[in-house]
């Protein structure tokens, strides 16, 4: 772990004091989420300590590569062409 000099520490401390009252996008999301959970708990009359929330999983989908997009586009084009010609359903 890198240590900070006294001057760096003071600069960081001042910057953090300035940033404390400037919420980021994540802060807004968390505030909204907290308000929604509290609202739901208030409507169901469940004490906060008794509430058990299921684990939250964040699923991220990565963008497709250009090669994969081109393959899918070509495949879709071929399927449409075969459908127009009436050549679909082989092997059924």
C-alpha positions in Angstrom: 0.0 0.0 0.0 1.3 3.4 -1.0 1.7 5.8 1.9 0.7 9.5 1.5 2.7 12.4 2.5 1.2 14.9 4.9 0.5 17.4 2.1 -1.2 14.7 0.0 -3.3 13.6 2.9 -4.5 17.2 3.6 -5.3 17.7 -0.1 -7.2 14.4 -0.2 -9.0 15.3 3.0 -10.1 18.7 1.6 -11.2 17.1 -1.7 -13.3 14.6 0.2 -14.9 17.3 2.3 -15.9 19.1 -0.9 -17.3 15.9 -2.6 -19.3 14.8 0.4 -22.3 16.9 -0.4 -22.2 16.2 -4.2 -23.9 12.9 -4.8 -22.8 10.8 -7.8 -25.1 8.7 -10.0 -24.5 5.7 -7.8 -25.6 7.7 -4.8 -28.8 8.7 -6.5 -29.5 5.1 -7.5 -28.9 3.9 -3.9 -31.1 6.6 -2.4 -33.9 5.6 -4.8 -33.5 1.9 -4.1 -33.5 2.6 -0.3 -36.7 4.7 -0.6 -38.4 1.9 -2.6 -37.4 -0.8 -0.1 -38.6 1.3 2.8 -41.9 2.1 1.1 -42.5 -1.6 0.4 -41.7 -2.5 4.0 -44.0 0.2 5.3 -46.9 -1.0 3.1 -46.4 -4.6 4.3 -45.9 -3.7 8.0 -42.7 -5.7 8.2 -40.1 -4.4 10.7 -36.8 -3.7 9.1 -34.8 -6.2 11.2 -37.2 -9.0 10.2 -37.0 -8.4 6.4 -34.8 -10.8 4.5 -34.0 -9.7 0.9 -32.9 -12.3 -1.6 -29.3 -12.0 -2.9 -29.0 -9.5 -5.8 -27.2 -10.6 -8.9 -26.2 -8.1 -11.5 -26.0 -9.6 -14.9 -23.8 -7.8 -17.4 -24.0 -8.6 -21.1 -20.9 -7.7 -23.1 -21.3 -6.1 -26.5 -20.8 -8.5 -29.4 -17.8 -8.4 -31.6 -18.1 -7.1 -35.1 -17.3 -10.5 -36.5 -20.1 -12.1 -34.5 -22.6 -9.4 -35.5 -21.7 -9.9 -39.1 -22.2 -13.7 -38.8 -25.6 -13.2 -37.2 -26.6 -10.6 -39.9 -25.5 -13.0 -42.7 -27.3 -15.9 -41.1 -30.5 -13.9 -40.7 -30.2 -12.8 -44.4 -29.8 -16.3 -45.6 -32.7 -17.5 -43.5 -35.0 -14.8 -44.9 -33.8 -15.5 -48.5 -34.6 -19.2 -48.0 -37.9 -18.5 -46.5 -38.9 -16.2 -49.4 -37.9 -19.0 -51.9 -39.8 -21.6 -49.8 -36.8 -23.6 -49.0 -37.2 -23.8 -45.3 -38.0 -26.8 -43.1 -35.5 -29.3 -44.5 -35.1 -32.4 -42.3 -38.4 -32.0 -40.5 
